[in-house]
Amino acid sequence: MNKKGSQGAMVVFCTVPSEVARDIAGQIIDKKLAACVNVFPVRSIFRWEGRICDDTEELLIIKTTCSAADELTKFLVSIHPYDLPEVLCLPVMSGHEEFLNWVAGEVDFN
């Protein structure tokens, strides 16, 4: 486990409607805003506009860098079909050094 190399890594969570998950994930990779996007089916229960919702969605787990996180967040918000998309950026504390180096090498959003 490498703490030094992981300082630049970030994991971003974003829930999306199932019908757009592959497209959004592909655009993220195409724009080099992330190295990898995992897509998981999830069931989300939440309160929205005064009522409790129970929806099936896809959770995007996006591996990127800290330097790309703001640009990735802006991009997700700009293309997301929801009025208030969930975008949560979590710093990576440690991990497999070679994987973290691969992530850093794949992200190039400039």
C-alpha distances in whole Angstrom, upper triangle without the diagonal:
4,7,9,9,9,12,14,13,16,17,20,22,26,29,31,35,34,37,35,31,31,33,31,27,29,30,27,26,29,29,25,24,21,19,20,22,22,25,26,29,29,32,33,35,36,39,40,44,45,44,41,40,38,37,35,33,29,26,24,21,20,17,18,17,19,21,23,22,26,28,26,27,31,31,30,33,35,35,35,38,37,39,36,33,29,27,24,21,18,15,11,10,6,5,5,6,10,10,10,12,15,15,16,18,20,21,24,27,29
4,6,6,6,9,11,11,14,16,20,22,26,29,32,35,35,37,35,31,31,33,30,27,29,30,26,25,28,27,24,23,20,18,19,22,22,26,27,30,31,33,33,36,36,39,40,43,45,44,42,41,39,38,36,33,30,27,25,21,20,16,16,15,16,19,20,21,24,25,24,26,29,29,29,32,34,34,34,37,37,38,35,32,29,26,23,20,17,14,10,9,5,6,6,5,9,10,9,10,13,14,14,16,19,19,22,24,26
4,6,5,7,10,10,13,15,19,21,25,28,31,35,35,37,35,31,32,33,30,27,29,30,26,25,28,27,24,22,20,19,20,22,23,26,27,31,30,33,33,35,35,38,39,42,43,43,41,39,38,37,36,33,30,26,24,21,19,16,16,14,14,17,19,19,22,24,23,24,27,28,28,30,33,33,33,36,35,37,33,31,27,24,21,18,15,11,9,6,5,7,9,8,12,13,10,12,15,15,14,17,19,19,22,24,26
4,6,6,9,10,13,16,20,23,26,30,32,36,36,38,36,32,33,33,31,28,29,30,26,25,28,26,23,22,20,19,21,23,25,28,29,33,33,36,35,37,37,40,40,43,45,45,43,41,41,39,38,35,32,28,26,22,20,17,16,14,14,16,18,19,21,23,23,24,27,28,28,30,33,33,33,37,36,37,34,32,29,25,23,19,16,13,11,9,8,10,11,9,12,13,10,11,15,14,13,16,18,18,20,23,24
4,6,7,8,12,14,18,21,24,28,30,34,34,36,33,30,29,30,28,25,26,26,23,22,24,23,20,19,17,16,18,20,22,25,27,31,31,34,34,36,36,39,39,42,44,44,42,40,39,38,36,33,30,26,23,20,18,14,13,11,12,14,16,17,20,21,21,22,25,26,26,28,30,31,31,35,34,36,33,30,27,24,21,18,16,12,10,9,8,8,9,6,9,10,7,7,11,11,9,12,15,15,17,20,21
4,5,5,8,11,15,18,21,24,27,30,31,33,30,27,27,28,25,23,24,25,21,20,23,22,19,17,15,14,16,18,19,22,24,27,28,30,30,32,32,35,36,39,40,40,38,37,36,34,32,29,26,23,20,17,15,12,11,9,10,12,14,14,18,19,18,20,23,23,23,26,28,29,28,32,31,33,30,27,24,20,18,14,12,8,6,6,5,6,8,7,10,10,6,8,11,10,9,13,15,14,17,19,21
4,6,8,12,15,18,21,25,27,31,32,34,31,28,28,29,26,24,25,25,21,21,24,22,19,17,16,16,18,19,21,24,26,29,29,31,30,33,32,35,35,38,40,40,38,37,36,35,33,30,28,24,21,18,16,13,11,9,8,11,13,13,16,18,18,19,22,23,23,25,27,28,28,32,31,32,29,26,23,20,17,13,11,8,7,7,8,10,12,11,14,13,9,11,14,12,11,14,16,15,17,18,20
4,7,10,13,17,19,23,25,29,30,31,28,26,26,26,23,21,22,22,18,18,21,19,16,14,12,13,15,17,19,22,24,28,28,31,30,32,32,34,34,37,39,39,37,36,35,33,32,29,26,22,20,17,14,11,9,5,5,7,10,10,13,15,14,16,19,19,20,22,24,25,25,29,29,30,27,24,22,18,16,12,11,8,8,9,10,11,13,11,13,12,8,9,12,9,8,11,13,11,13,15,16
4,7,10,14,17,20,22,26,26,28,26,22,23,23,21,18,20,20,16,16,19,17,14,12,10,11,12,14,16,19,21,24,24,27,26,29,29,31,32,35,37,37,35,33,32,30,29,25,22,19,16,13,11,7,6,4,6,9,9,9,13,14,13,15,18,18,18,21,23,23,23,27,27,28,25,22,19,16,14,10,9,6,5,8,9,9,11,11,12,10,7,9,10,8,7,11,12,10,13,15,17
4,6,10,13,17,19,23,24,26,23,20,21,21,18,16,18,18,14,15,18,17,14,11,9,11,11,12,14,17,18,21,21,24,23,26,25,28,28,31,33,33,31,29,29,27,25,22,19,16,13,10,8,6,5,5,5,9,9,7,11,13,11,12,15,16,15,17,20,21,20,23,23,24,21,18,16,12,10,7,6,5,5,9,10,11,14,14,15,12,10,12,13,9,10,14,13,11,14,15,17
4,7,10,13,16,20,20,23,20,17,18,19,16,14,17,17,13,14,18,17,15,12,9,11,10,10,11,13,14,18,17,20,19,22,22,25,25,29,30,30,28,26,25,23,22,19,16,12,10,7,6,5,6,8,9,12,11,9,12,14,11,12,15,15,14,16,19,19,18,21,21,22,19,16,13,10,8,6,5,6,7,10,12,12,14,15,16,13,11,14,14,11,12,15,14,13,16,16,19
4,7,10,13,16,18,20,17,14,16,17,13,12,15,15,12,13,17,16,14,11,10,12,11,9,11,12,13,16,16,18,17,20,20,22,22,25,27,27,25,23,22,20,19,16,13,10,8,6,5,7,8,10,10,13,11,8,11,12,9,9,12,13,11,13,16,16,15,18,17,19,16,12,10,7,5,4,6,9,10,14,15,16,18,19,20,16,15,17,17,13,15,17,16,14,16,16,19
4,7,10,14,15,17,15,12,15,16,13,12,15,16,13,15,18,18,17,14,12,14,12,10,10,10,11,13,12,14,13,16,16,19,19,22,24,24,22,19,19,17,16,12,10,7,6,5,6,9,11,13,14,16,14,11,13,14,11,10,14,14,11,13,16,15,13,16,15,17,14,10,7,6,5,7,8,11,13,16,18,18,20,22,22,19,18,20,20,16,18,21,19,17,20,19,22
4,6,10,12,14,12,10,13,14,10,10,14,14,12,15,17,17,17,14,13,15,13,10,11,10,11,12,11,13,12,15,15,17,17,20,22,21,20,17,17,14,14,10,8,6,5,7,8,12,13,16,16,18,15,12,14,14,11,9,12,12,8,10,13,12,10,12,11,13,11,7,5,5,7,9,11,15,16,20,21,21,23,25,25,21,20,23,22,18,20,22,20,18,20,19,22
4,7,9,12,10,9,12,13,11,11,15,15,14,17,19,19,20,17,16,18,16,12,11,9,9,9,8,10,9,12,12,15,15,18,20,19,17,14,13,11,10,6,6,4,6,9,11,15,16,19,20,22,19,16,17,17,14,13,15,14,10,11,14,13,10,11,10,12,11,7,6,8,10,13,15,18,20,23,24,24,26,28,28,24,24,26,25,21,23,26,23,21,23,22,25
4,6,8,7,6,10,10,9,10,13,14,13,16,18,18,19,17,17,19,16,13,12,10,10,10,10,11,11,14,14,16,15,18,21,19,18,15,14,11,9,6,5,6,7,11,13,16,18,21,22,23,20,18,18,18,15,14,15,14,10,11,13,11,7,8,8,12,11,8,8,10,13,15,18,21,23,26,27,27,28,30,30,26,25,28,26,23,25,26,23,22,24,22,25
4,6,6,6,10,11,10,12,15,15,16,18,20,21,22,20,20,22,19,15,14,11,11,10,10,11,11,14,15,17,16,18,21,19,17,14,13,9,8,5,6,9,10,14,16,20,21,25,26,27,23,21,22,21,18,17,18,16,13,14,15,12,9,8,9,12,13,10,12,14,17,19,22,25,26,29,31,30,31,33,33,29,29,31,29,26,28,29,26,25,27,25,28
4,6,5,8,10,10,11,14,15,16,18,19,21,22,21,20,21,18,14,13,9,10,8,10,11,12,15,17,20,19,22,24,22,20,16,14,10,8,5,5,9,10,14,16,20,22,25,27,28,25,23,24,23,20,19,21,18,15,17,18,14,12,11,12,16,16,14,14,16,19,21,23,26,27,30,31,29,30,32,32,28,28,31,28,25,28,29,26,25,27,26,29
4,6,8,8,10,12,13,14,16,18,19,20,22,21,21,22,19,16,15,12,13,11,13,15,16,19,20,22,21,23,25,23,22,18,17,13,11,9,9,12,13,17,18,21,23,27,28,29,26,24,25,23,20,20,21,18,15,17,17,14,12,11,13,17,18,15,17,18,21,23,25,28,29,33,33,32,33,34,33,30,30,32,29,27,29,30,26,25,27,25,29
4,6,5,6,9,10,11,12,14,15,17,19,18,17,19,17,13,14,11,13,12,14,16,16,19,20,22,21,23,26,24,23,19,18,15,13,10,9,11,11,15,15,19,20,23,25,26,22,21,21,20,17,17,17,14,12,14,14,10,9,9,11,15,16,13,15,16,19,21,23,26,27,30,31,30,31,32,31,27,28,29,27,24,26,27,23,22,23,22,25
4,6,5,6,9,10,11,12,14,16,17,16,15,16,13,10,10,7,9,10,12,14,15,19,20,22,21,24,26,25,23,20,18,15,12,9,6,8,7,11,12,15,17,21,23,24,20,19,20,19,15,16,17,14,11,14,15,11,10,11,13,16,16,13,14,14,16,18,20,23,23,27,28,26,27,29,28,24,24,26,23,21,23,24,21,20,22,20,24
4,6,5,6,9,10,11,12,14,15,15,14,15,12,9,10,8,11,12,15,17,19,22,23,26,25,28,30,29,27,23,22,18,15,12,9,11,9,12,13,16,17,21,23,24,20,20,21,19,16,17,18,15,13,16,16,13,13,14,16,20,20,16,17,17,19,20,22,24,24,28,28,26,27,28,26,23,23,25,22,20,22,23,19,19,21,20,23
4,5,5,6,9,10,10,12,14,14,14,15,14,11,13,11,14,15,17,20,20,24,25,27,25,28,30,29,28,24,23,20,17,14,12,13,11,14,14,17,18,21,23,23,20,19,20,18,15,16,17,13,12,14,14,10,11,12,15,18,19,16,17,17,19,20,23,25,26,29,30,28,28,29,28,24,25,26,23,21,23,23,19,18,19,18,21
4,5,5,6,9,10,11,12,11,12,14,12,10,11,10,13,15,16,19,19,22,22,25,23,26,28,27,26,23,22,19,17,13,11,11,9,12,11,14,15,18,20,20,16,16,17,14,11,12,13,10,8,11,11,8,8,10,13,16,16,13,14,13,16,17,20,22,23,26,27,26,27,27,26,23,23,24,21,19,20,21,17,16,17,16,19
4,5,5,6,9,10,11,10,9,11,8,6,8,8,12,14,16,19,19,23,23,26,25,28,30,29,28,24,23,20,17,14,11,10,7,9,8,11,12,16,18,19,15,15,17,15,11,13,15,11,10,13,14,11,11,14,16,19,18,15,15,14,16,16,18,20,20,24,24,23,23,24,23,19,19,21,18,15,18,18,15,14,16,15,18
4,5,5,6,9,10,10,10,11,10,8,11,11,15,17,19,22,23,26,27,29,28,31,34,33,31,28,26,23,20,17,14,14,11,13,11,13,14,17,20,20,16,17,18,16,13,15,16,13,12,16,15,12,13,16,18,21,21,18,18,17,19,19,21,22,23,26,26,25,25,25,23,20,20,21,18,16,18,18,14,14,15,14,18
4,5,5,6,8,9,10,12,11,10,13,13,17,19,21,24,24,27,27,29,28,30,33,32,31,28,27,24,22,18,16,15,12,14,12,14,14,17,19,18,14,15,16,13,11,13,13,10,10,13,12,10,12,14,17,20,20,17,17,16,18,18,21,22,23,27,27,26,26,26,25,22,21,22,19,17,18,18,14,13,14,12,15
4,6,5,6,5,6,9,9,8,12,12,16,18,20,23,23,26,26,28,27,29,32,32,31,28,27,24,22,18,15,14,11,11,9,10,10,13,15,15,11,12,13,11,8,10,11,8,8,12,12,11,12,15,17,20,19,16,16,14,15,15,17,18,19,23,23,22,23,23,22,19,18,19,16,13,15,15,12,10,11,10,13
4,5,5,6,6,6,7,8,11,13,17,19,22,25,25,28,29,31,30,33,36,35,33,30,29,26,24,20,17,16,12,12,10,10,10,13,16,16,12,13,15,13,10,14,15,12,12,16,16,14,16,19,21,23,22,19,19,17,18,17,19,19,19,23,23,21,21,21,19,16,16,17,14,11,13,13,9,9,10,10,13
4,5,8,9,10,11,11,15,16,20,22,24,27,28,31,31,34,32,34,38,37,36,33,32,28,26,22,19,19,15,16,13,14,13,16,18,17,14,16,17,14,12,15,16,12,13,17,16,14,16,19,22,24,24,21,21,19,21,20,22,23,23,26,26,25,24,24,22,19,19,19,16,14,15,14,11,10,10,10,13
4,5,8,10,12,13,16,18,21,24,25,28,28,31,31,33,31,34,37,36,35,33,32,29,27,23,20,19,16,16,13,14,12,14,16,14,11,13,14,11,9,13,13,10,12,15,14,13,16,19,21,23,22,20,20,18,19,18,21,21,22,25,26,24,25,24,22,20,19,19,16,14,14,14,10,9,8,6,9
4,5,7,9,11,15,17,21,24,25,28,28,32,31,34,33,35,38,38,36,34,33,30,28,24,21,19,16,15,12,11,9,11,13,12,9,12,13,11,9,13,14,12,13,17,16,16,18,21,23,25,24,21,21,18,19,17,19,19,19,22,22,21,21,20,19,16,15,15,13,10,10,10,7,5,5,5,9
4,7,9,10,14,16,19,22,23,26,26,29,28,30,29,32,35,35,33,31,30,27,26,22,19,17,13,13,9,9,7,8,11,10,6,8,10,8,6,10,11,9,10,14,14,14,15,19,20,22,21,18,17,14,15,13,15,16,16,20,21,20,20,20,19,16,15,15,13,10,10,11,8,6,7,5,9
4,6,7,11,14,17,20,21,25,24,28,28,30,30,32,35,34,33,30,29,26,25,21,18,15,12,10,7,6,4,7,10,11,8,9,12,10,8,11,13,12,12,15,16,16,17,20,21,23,22,18,17,14,14,12,14,14,14,18,18,17,17,17,16,13,12,13,11,7,9,10,7,5,8,8,12
4,7,10,14,17,20,22,25,26,29,30,32,32,35,37,37,35,32,31,28,26,22,18,16,13,11,8,6,6,9,12,13,11,12,15,14,12,15,17,15,15,19,20,19,20,23,24,26,25,21,20,17,17,15,15,15,14,18,17,15,15,15,13,10,10,10,8,5,8,8,5,6,9,11,14
4,7,10,13,17,19,22,23,26,27,30,30,33,35,34,32,29,28,25,22,19,15,13,10,8,6,5,8,11,14,16,13,13,17,16,13,15,18,16,15,19,20,18,18,21,23,25,24,20,18,16,16,15,15,16,15,18,17,15,15,16,14,11,11,13,10,8,11,12,9,9,13,14,18
4,6,10,13,15,19,19,23,24,27,27,30,32,31,29,26,24,21,19,15,11,10,6,6,4,6,9,13,16,17,14,14,17,16,12,14,17,15,13,16,18,16,16,18,19,22,21,17,15,14,14,14,15,16,15,19,19,17,17,19,18,14,14,16,14,11,14,15,12,12,15,15,19
4,7,10,12,16,17,21,22,26,26,29,31,30,27,24,22,19,16,13,10,8,6,5,6,9,12,16,18,20,17,16,19,19,15,16,19,17,15,18,20,18,17,19,20,23,21,18,16,15,15,15,15,17,16,19,19,17,18,20,19,15,16,18,16,14,17,18,15,16,19,19,23
4,7,9,13,15,18,20,23,24,27,29,27,24,21,19,16,13,10,6,6,5,7,9,12,15,19,21,23,20,18,21,20,16,17,20,18,15,18,20,17,15,17,18,21,20,16,15,14,15,16,17,19,19,22,22,21,21,23,22,19,19,22,20,17,20,22,19,19,21,21,25
4,6,10,12,16,18,22,22,26,27,25,22,19,17,14,11,8,5,5,7,8,11,14,17,21,23,25,22,20,23,23,19,19,22,20,17,19,22,19,17,18,18,21,20,17,15,15,16,17,18,20,20,23,23,21,22,25,24,21,21,24,22,20,23,25,22,22,25,25,28
4,7,10,13,16,20,20,24,25,23,20,16,13,11,7,6,4,6,9,11,14,18,21,24,26,28,25,23,25,25,21,21,23,22,18,20,22,20,17,17,17,21,19,16,15,16,17,19,20,23,23,26,26,25,26,29,28,24,25,28,26,24,27,28,25,25,28,27,31
4,6,10,13,16,17,21,22,19,16,13,11,8,6,5,6,6,10,12,15,18,21,25,26,28,26,23,25,25,22,21,23,22,19,20,22,20,17,17,16,19,18,15,13,15,16,18,19,22,23,25,26,25,27,29,30,26,26,29,28,25,28,30,27,27,29,29,32
4,7,10,13,15,19,19,16,13,10,7,6,5,6,8,9,13,15,18,22,24,27,28,31,28,25,27,27,24,22,25,24,20,21,24,22,18,18,16,19,17,15,14,17,17,20,21,24,25,28,29,28,30,33,33,29,29,33,31,28,31,33,31,30,32,31,35
4,6,10,11,15,16,13,10,8,6,5,6,7,9,10,13,15,18,22,24,27,27,29,27,24,25,26,23,20,23,23,19,19,22,20,17,16,14,16,14,13,11,14,15,19,20,23,24,27,28,28,31,33,34,30,30,33,32,28,31,33,31,29,32,31,34
4,7,10,13,13,10,7,6,4,6,9,10,13,13,17,19,22,25,27,29,29,32,29,26,27,28,25,23,25,25,21,21,24,23,19,18,15,17,15,14,13,16,17,21,22,25,27,29,31,31,33,36,37,33,33,36,35,32,34,36,34,33,35,34,37
4,6,10,10,8,6,5,7,9,12,12,15,15,18,19,22,25,27,29,28,31,29,25,25,27,24,21,23,24,20,19,22,22,18,17,14,14,13,13,12,15,16,20,21,25,27,29,31,32,34,37,38,34,33,36,36,32,34,37,34,33,35,33,36
4,7,6,5,4,6,9,11,14,15,18,18,21,23,25,28,29,31,30,32,30,27,27,28,26,23,24,25,22,20,23,23,19,18,14,14,12,14,13,17,18,22,23,27,29,31,34,35,37,40,41,37,36,39,38,35,37,39,37,35,37,35,37
4,5,6,6,7,10,11,15,15,18,18,21,23,25,28,29,31,30,32,30,26,25,27,25,21,22,23,20,18,20,20,17,15,12,11,10,12,13,16,18,22,24,28,30,33,35,36,39,40,41,38,37,39,39,35,36,39,36,34,36,33,36
4,6,8,10,13,14,18,18,21,22,24,26,28,31,32,34,32,34,32,28,27,28,27,23,24,25,22,19,22,22,19,17,13,11,11,14,16,19,21,25,27,31,33,36,38,39,42,44,45,41,40,42,42,38,39,42,39,37,38,35,38
4,7,9,13,15,19,20,23,23,26,28,30,33,34,36,35,36,35,31,30,31,30,26,27,28,25,23,25,25,22,20,16,15,15,17,18,21,23,27,28,32,35,37,40,41,43,45,46,43,42,44,44,40,42,44,42,39,41,38,41
4,6,10,12,16,18,21,22,25,27,29,33,34,36,35,37,35,31,31,32,30,27,28,28,25,23,26,25,22,19,16,16,15,17,18,22,23,27,29,32,35,37,39,40,43,45,46,42,41,44,43,40,41,44,41,39,41,39,41
4,7,10,14,15,19,19,23,25,27,31,32,34,34,36,34,30,30,31,29,26,28,28,25,23,26,25,21,19,16,16,16,17,17,20,21,25,27,30,32,34,37,37,40,42,43,40,39,42,41,38,39,42,40,38,40,38,41
4,6,10,12,15,16,20,22,25,28,30,33,32,34,32,29,29,30,27,24,26,26,22,21,23,22,19,17,14,15,14,15,15,19,20,24,25,29,31,33,35,36,38,40,41,37,37,40,38,35,37,40,37,35,37,35,38
4,7,10,13,15,18,21,24,27,29,32,32,34,32,29,29,30,27,25,26,26,22,22,24,23,19,17,15,17,16,16,15,19,20,24,25,29,30,32,34,34,36,39,39,36,35,38,37,34,36,38,36,34,37,35,38
4,6,10,12,15,18,21,25,27,30,30,32,29,27,27,28,24,23,24,23,20,20,22,20,16,15,13,15,15,14,14,17,19,22,24,28,29,31,33,33,34,37,37,33,33,36,34,31,34,36,33,32,34,32,36
4,7,10,13,16,19,23,25,28,29,31,28,26,27,27,24,22,24,23,19,20,22,19,16,15,14,17,17,15,14,17,19,22,23,27,27,30,31,31,32,35,35,31,31,34,32,29,32,34,31,30,32,31,34
4,7,10,13,16,19,22,25,26,28,25,22,23,23,20,19,21,19,16,16,19,16,13,12,12,15,14,12,12,14,16,19,20,24,25,28,29,28,30,32,32,28,28,31,29,26,28,30,27,26,28,27,30
4,6,10,12,16,19,22,23,25,22,20,22,21,18,17,19,18,14,16,18,15,13,13,13,17,16,12,12,13,15,17,18,21,22,25,26,25,26,28,28,24,24,27,25,22,25,27,23,23,25,24,28
4,6,9,13,16,19,20,22,19,17,19,19,15,15,18,16,13,15,18,16,13,14,14,17,15,12,10,10,11,13,15,18,18,21,22,21,23,25,25,21,21,24,22,19,22,24,21,20,23,22,26
4,6,10,12,16,17,19,16,14,16,16,12,13,15,14,11,14,16,14,12,14,14,17,16,12,10,10,11,12,13,16,16,20,21,20,21,23,22,19,18,21,19,16,19,20,18,17,19,19,22
4,7,10,13,15,17,15,13,16,16,12,13,16,15,13,15,18,17,15,18,18,20,18,14,12,10,10,10,11,13,13,16,17,16,17,19,19,15,15,18,16,13,16,18,16,15,18,18,22
4,6,10,12,14,11,10,13,13,10,11,14,13,11,14,17,16,15,18,18,21,18,15,13,10,10,9,10,12,12,16,16,15,16,18,17,14,13,15,14,10,13,15,13,11,15,14,18
4,7,10,12,10,10,13,13,11,13,16,15,14,17,19,19,18,22,22,24,22,18,16,13,12,10,10,10,10,13,13,12,13,14,14,10,9,12,10,7,9,12,10,9,13,14,17
4,7,8,7,7,11,11,9,11,14,13,13,16,18,18,18,22,22,24,22,18,17,13,12,10,10,10,10,13,14,13,14,14,14,11,9,11,10,6,7,10,9,7,10,11,14
4,5,5,6,10,10,10,12,14,15,15,18,19,20,21,24,24,26,23,20,18,15,13,10,10,9,9,12,13,13,15,14,14,12,9,10,11,7,6,10,10,7,9,10,13
4,5,5,8,10,10,11,14,15,15,17,19,21,21,25,24,25,22,20,18,14,12,9,9,7,9,12,14,15,17,16,17,15,12,13,14,11,10,13,13,10,12,12,14
4,6,7,8,10,11,13,14,15,17,19,20,21,25,25,25,23,21,19,16,15,12,13,11,13,15,17,18,19,18,19,17,14,14,15,12,10,12,13,9,10,9,11
4,6,5,6,9,10,11,12,14,15,17,18,22,22,23,21,18,17,14,13,11,13,12,14,17,18,19,20,19,19,17,14,15,15,11,10,12,11,7,8,7,9
4,6,5,6,9,10,10,12,14,16,16,20,19,20,18,15,14,10,10,7,10,10,12,16,17,18,20,20,20,18,15,16,16,13,12,15,14,10,12,10,13
4,5,5,6,9,10,11,12,15,15,19,19,19,16,14,14,10,11,9,12,13,16,19,21,22,24,23,24,22,19,20,20,16,15,18,17,13,13,11,12
4,5,5,6,9,10,11,13,14,18,18,19,17,15,15,12,13,12,15,15,18,21,23,23,25,24,24,22,19,20,19,16,15,17,15,11,11,8,10
4,5,5,6,9,10,11,12,16,16,17,16,13,13,9,11,10,13,14,16,20,21,21,23,23,23,20,18,19,18,14,14,16,14,11,11,9,12
4,5,5,6,9,10,10,14,14,14,12,10,10,7,9,8,12,14,17,20,22,23,25,25,25,22,20,22,21,17,17,19,17,14,15,12,15
4,6,5,6,9,10,13,14,14,12,11,12,10,12,12,16,17,20,24,26,26,28,28,28,25,23,24,23,20,19,21,19,16,16,12,14
4,5,5,6,8,12,13,14,14,11,13,11,13,14,17,19,21,25,26,26,28,28,27,24,22,23,22,19,19,20,17,14,14,11,13
4,5,6,6,9,10,12,11,8,9,8,11,12,16,18,20,24,25,25,27,27,27,24,22,24,22,19,20,21,18,16,16,14,16
4,6,5,8,8,9,8,6,9,8,12,13,17,20,22,26,28,28,30,30,30,27,25,27,26,22,23,24,22,19,19,16,18
4,6,9,10,10,11,10,12,12,15,16,20,22,25,28,30,31,32,32,32,29,27,28,27,24,24,25,22,19,19,16,18
4,6,9,11,12,10,13,12,16,17,21,23,25,29,31,30,32,32,32,28,27,28,26,23,24,25,22,19,19,16,19
4,6,8,9,7,10,10,14,16,20,22,25,28,30,30,31,32,32,28,27,29,27,24,25,26,23,21,22,19,21
4,7,9,8,11,13,17,19,23,26,28,31,33,33,34,35,35,32,31,32,31,27,29,30,27,24,25,22,25
4,5,5,9,11,15,18,21,25,27,30,32,32,34,35,36,32,31,33,31,28,29,31,28,26,27,24,26
4,6,10,12,16,19,22,25,28,31,34,34,36,37,38,34,33,35,34,30,31,33,30,27,28,25,27
4,7,9,12,15,19,22,25,28,30,31,34,35,35,32,30,32,31,28,29,31,28,26,27,24,26
4,6,10,13,16,19,22,25,27,28,30,31,32,28,27,29,28,24,25,28,25,23,24,21,24
4,6,10,13,16,19,22,24,25,27,29,29,26,24,27,26,22,24,26,24,22,23,21,24
4,7,10,13,16,19,21,22,24,25,26,23,21,24,23,19,20,23,21,18,20,18,21
4,6,10,13,16,18,19,22,23,24,21,19,22,22,18,19,22,21,18,20,19,22
4,7,10,13,15,16,19,20,21,19,16,19,19,15,16,19,18,16,18,17,20
4,6,9,12,14,17,18,20,17,14,18,18,15,16,19,19,17,19,19,22
4,6,9,11,14,15,17,15,12,15,16,13,14,17,17,16,18,19,21
4,6,7,11,12,14,12,9,13,14,12,12,16,16,15,19,20,22
4,7,11,12,15,14,11,14,16,14,15,18,19,19,21,23,25
4,7,8,12,11,9,12,14,13,14,17,18,18,21,23,26
4,6,9,8,7,10,12,11,13,15,17,17,21,23,25
4,6,5,6,9,10,11,13,14,16,17,21,23,26
4,5,5,6,9,10,11,12,14,16,19,22,24
4,5,5,6,9,10,10,12,15,18,21,23
4,5,5,6,9,10,11,13,16,19,22
4,5,5,6,9,10,11,14,17,20
4,5,5,6,9,10,13,16,18
4,5,5,6,9,12,15,18
4,5,5,6,10,13,16
4,6,6,8,11,13
4,6,8,11,13
4,6,9,12
4,6,9
4,6
4
